[in-house]
Amino acid sequence: MLRQSFPFSIVEEVRMPLKGQLTRVVTKAECSWLKKDLPKGKVVYEYGKATYGCVGPNGVAVSDKPNKEPFYQLPKDALPAEFSR
C-alpha cells in the first residue's frame, strides 16, 4: 500500500478561527472602507480564507461570523494580541 505524506497537519488546517473583541474604537476616518465606526468591545472573528493580497502588513482580516464573507481589514492594534500571530 502506498502511503502519502502531507506537508501539513489536518488538525491544524481545520481549527476554529479566533474570536475576540475590539480593544478600542475603530473609526471610518481611520478605515475608510468601514460603513460605520466600530465600538470597543465589538466581537469579530479571524478570517482564515483567501484575501487575495487585500490586507496590509499592519492589518488583520476579520469577519462578523466565523469564516463568513464579507471580510474586512482592521488595524492590528485594535485587536487582541493573539490576532497578530
Secondary structure, DSSP 8 states (H G I E B T S, - for coil): ------SS-HHHHT----EEE-SS-B-TTT-TT-SS-B-TT-EEEE--S--TT-S-TTEEEEESSTT-S-EEEEEGGGS-GGGG-
